[in-house]
Structure formats: C-alpha cells, structure tokens
Amino acid sequence: MTMLLGALPARFRRERVLIVGCGDVGLRCAALLRPGRRVLALTSSPERVALLRAQGVVPLLGNLDDRASLQRLAGLATRVLYLAPPPNAGTTTTDPRSRALAQALGRRSRPRKLVYGSTSGVYGDCAGAWVSETRPPQPSTARGQRRLAAERTWRNWGRWRGVDVSLLRIPGIYGGGRAGGARERLLRGTPVLCSPDDVYTNHIHADDLARACVRALWWHAPQRSAHVCDDSTLRMGDYFDLAADLYGLPRPPRISRAEATAQLGPMLLSFMSESRRLHNQRLKRELRLVLRYPTPQQGLLA
C-alpha cells in the first residue's frame, strides 16, 4: 500500500475535501481544513471563483440543478461536506439536488465520508419539549419536509454505497457574516411574540458550527445524526432582547400570536410556530467539541 501511495502524484496523497454550499460557514470550514488538505468547492457562480481562489480553495463550476454539470465530481474527493439547501419549491418528498449529487459521487471511487448539514426543523413543533436525536422527525413546514427527504436520501445512499454519512441538525446560525441579521431586524423594529405566546429557539455561532462540521468529517459515527447547538435555552423574544441590549438598540415590540398572524409574513411566522429545546450531548461526547461560544451572550459579544 505504501508503494502504491508513493507512486501517486502528490496532489492525490492528501485528503481532498469537497464543500458543496461554500457560503459563509463553508469558507470558515475551508480555513480550518486547508492545512495539510486540498479543499475544493462547487460553485454555480463564476463571480465567486476569484474569491474562492483567494481563500485557498479550488473552485469547481457546477450547478446542483444541472446533473450534467456535476459529473466531473466523480472520484475527486475523499470527504464531502454538503451544506446546500434543497430547492425552495416543488416536491417535499424528495430532494432532487441531493439525488443529483449522490448520483455523481457514486460513479467512480466514492468518498470515505459525507457530512450533510440539515436543520432542526425536521422535528416540527415540539411544544417546548426537550428533544434528542432519537425523537422521530415530524416536520410541519415544506422546508422541514424537504430537509427530511434529503436526510433520507443520504442515509440510504450511504448504506447502499458503503459510505459513512453523518447528519448535522442545525438551528439558528449567528455570528460573523450573519451578525447583521439580528441587528438589522432590531433596526427594522420587527416585533416578537409576547411572553405567553413565545417559543423556545436554539442557536449556534458560525465558528462553532464550522468546527463541528470539520470534526464530523473525521470523527462522527456513520449513519448517525447530531444536534449542533449551544447550551442556551432562550425563547425567541428573550434572544432579541439580549441582542438589543448588547447592541445598544431598543428592544423589539411584543405582540400576541393573533397580531403576528395579521402582521408578519409566512416565513417569519413559521419560525414563530415551532418551539423546542435541543439536547447537544452527542455534539460534546461523540464529536468531542468544546463550544467556543456556549451562549449567545458570549457569541454576540465576540
């Protein structure tokens, strides 16, 4: 085996990690991966090629909605980090993007590991209950249903193709490139629910999420899911009150659920209709991740 590896060109001796969905979090992952590894990223935008190269990432032009453009990915990567979402419309029983990528990756030598970034929305509304990874998913939104369909595609593909697949169920992401989300919402004066109607939400700083993704590429058990969330148990309104206090901005107005239904759009309402508290023991015990920002207060201050 040593002789065979020695005969390979140098570019094939290193681990080759393909990132699909290389946005803000993907670039953070790339920065952690680059020492000693070759990092590639699929992009559908020629305008991002220069940015990716400047970050030390090899750009590969392709589109998850165009199967033919993905064929060049076959046999390229030893590990794959898939952070792209399903389409925003269409069927909720399958994810055509996951199916197209799975077909391309399965054509020649397959990766050793694939990590899929899913959402905690696959659980639907849990009425504020504590949720572990063993709870059966029951998504209540089309977005959650599409994510669950993608999870099933990758689980089945991993079993059939003999590839270790890990699922990371991710809640609300904040920090860095996403830090403006809370601030801009506060500046707009977007209301939150009054305390009797408020919902529990879960959070993770973008840096901790990137560290979890990289760890999962090597250390997470195959065909297993894990919650990537911090230690906080905040209701949504309390989170925005905290952000407002830290930013020195007015706290958002509080309204009833009935008022929210009349005033707010369907996307925002969907987030206000699901309440759950995620356990993160697997994140700590199996991925052995020590959170850099265990609470949003620490992360927002940073």
N, C-alpha and C positions, 0 to 999 in steps of 0.2 A: 504493500500500500504506500509506503514511504517513497519508493522509487517511482510509482505512478504519479504521486502528487508532485514530486520533484521534476517530473517531465512536463508538467502542465505550465503554460505561460503564467507569469507572476500575477496577472490580473484575475486568474481563476483560483489562486491559492487562498485568497482572502474570502471571508464571508461576504456575500453580496446581498444586501438588504434592499428590497423594493418597497417604496412607500407609495401607496395609491390613495390620493386625497392629501396632498402635501401642502396644506394651508399653514396657519399659524402653529398649530400643535405639531403637524408633520415636520416643520422646519426645526422646532425645538427637539424633536426626536432625532432628526438628522445630525444636529450639533452634538448630541450625546453619542451617536453611533459612529461618527466619522473616524475617530482614532482607531486605526487598525482594520477598518472595514470599508468596503466600497458601497456607497449609498446611491441608489438610483431612484428616480421619482417619475411617475406617469403624470403628464400634464396635457390638457386639451387646449391650452392657450400658448401660442408661440410667444406672446408678450412676456411670459414668465420664464422663458428659457434662460435669459441673461441673469435673472435673479437667482435661479436655482444653481447655475454655474458659479455665481459669486459666493454662494453658501457651500461650495464644495460638493454639490450634488450633481450627478449625471442625469440630465433631463431626457425623457423619452416621450415623444409626441404620440398621443393616442387618446381615444375617447371611449369611455365606458358604454356609450350609446351606439358605438360603431364597432361591431365584433371584429371586422376585418382589420381594424387598426390595432387590435390587441394581440394579434398572432405573433408579433416579434417578441412578446414577453415570455414565450415558452422557453424554459430551460435557463433563463437569465439569472434568477435569484435563488439563493439558498434559504432565505427567510423573507416573508411578506408581511407588511403592516398595512391593513386595509382600513382607511378612515373616511372613505367617501360614502355619502348617504344614498339611499335608493331614490328613484325619481319622485318628484312631488305629486305626480298624478298617475292615474292608471290603476292597474290591478293592485290589490292589497294582499293577494295570496301568493305572490312570487315577487322576487326582486330580479328583474332582467339584467341589471348591471352585475350583480353577484354571479349570476349564471354565466354571463359572457366572460367574466374574468376567470371563473373556475374552469371553463372550457379551455381558455387559452393557457392557463398554468398547467393543465393536465396533459398537454400534448406531448411534451418531452420530459426530461428529468424534472421531477416535481420538487418543490421546496420542502425543506425539513419541517418548517413551522409556518403557520399563518395565524396572525392575530387580527381579529375583527373588532372594530370599535362600534359597539351597539349603543343602545340607550336604555335608561331605567324606565322609560315609558312603556316598555313591553309588559310591565306589571299592571298598567291601568291604575284606576283609583283604588287605594287600599285603606281609605278612611283613616289615615294617620297611623296605621299599624306599623310595627317593625317588620322589615322584610329581609329575608335571607335569600341566597341564590337557589335554595330548594323550593321556593314558592312557585307554583305553576304560573307562567305568564298568562295574562288576560288583558291584552291591550284594548283600550276603549277608543282610541283615535286611529285614523287611517295611517298616520305617521308611525305609531307604535306597531300597527299590524304589518306594515311593510318591513320594519326592522326585525320583527319576529320571523317573517318569511325569509329574510336574509340570513338570520342566525341558523335556521333550519337547513338552508342551502349549504352553508359552510360546515355544519356538523355532519351532514350526510356525505358531503364531498370528502371531508377528512377521513371518515370511516371507510368509504369506498376506495379512496386513493391511497390510504395509508399515510396520511399527513397529520401531524399534530396540529390541532386547531384550538385556539383559545378565544373565548368571547369575553370582552370587557364591557360591562354595562355602566354607562357613563351618565351622570346627571348634569346639572347646570355648570358650565365651564366659565371661569372668570380669570382675569389676570393678563398682563402684557397686552397683546394685540386685542384682547377682548375687554380690557379695563374700561373702555368708554361706554360699554353697554349700560351699566348701572348709572353712571354719571349722566349720560345723555337722557336716559329715561327719567331721572330725577329733574333734569333741567326742563324737560317737556311737561313735568307735573303729572305724569301718568299715575292714576290712582292705584291703590292696593285695597285688598279686602279688609273690612273691619274685623276685629279680633274674633267674634263668634263664628264668622264665616271663613276665616283664613285657613290656609293649607300648609302642611309641612313640605319643605323643599330640601333638596340635597345639593351639595356643591363640591367642586374640586378646582384647585388652582391649575392653570395650564402647565406650569412647570412640574407639578406632582403627577399630572396626567401623562406627560411625556415620559417621565421616569418610569411610571407603571407600564406604559406601552413597551419600552425597551426591555424592561425586566421580563415581561410576558413573552417576548420573542425567544428567550432562552430558558426561563425557569418555571413557567407555569405548566401545570399538569395538562396533558392533552384532553380534548373534548370536555372542557370544564369552563365554567363561567365565573366571573368575579366582579364585584362592585368596585368601581374606582371612585370613592367619595371620601371626604374628610370626616372628622369626628363630630361635626356640628349637628344640632337638631333644631334648626331655626324654622319658624314659619316665614312665609314669603314677605309679609309686611315687616316683620322684625328685621329681616335681611336688608331691606331697602332703608329702613330707619337707621340701621347700623352704618350703611354706606353713606347716607346723607350726613350723619354726624361726623364721620371721618373726613368727608369731602367739604364740610362746612356749608352744606346746602340745606334748604328747607326739607323737612320730612314730607313724604308724599301724602296726599289726602287719602282718607279711608272712606270706602263706600260699601254698601251692602251687596250681596250677591245679585239681588234683583237689579240694583242700579248698574252693576258691572255688566250684566247681560244686555242692558239697554245701551250702554256707552262704549263698550270695548269690542274689538274685532275678534273673530273666531279663533285665531292662533293664540292670542293672549288669554282668551277665555279657557282654551283647552289646558293651558298650564295651571290656571286657577281652579281647575276642576279635578285635579288629581293630588292626593295627599298620601305621603308615605315617608318612612324613615328607614334608610338603608343601613344594614349591618356591613361593616368593612373588615371582618376578621380574616377572610380569605386574602384580601389585599395585603394584610400585615403578616399573616402566617405562611402563606404559600408563595407570594411574590416577595416577601420579606422587605416590604417597602416601609421605610420610616418617613412619615409625611414631613415635608419641609414647612407646610402651612396647614396645621391641624384644624384651624378655624378660619372662617372668612375674615375675622378681625385682623389676624396676623397676615393673611394674604393681601387684603386690601391696603393695609398699612405699607406693605412692601411695594 
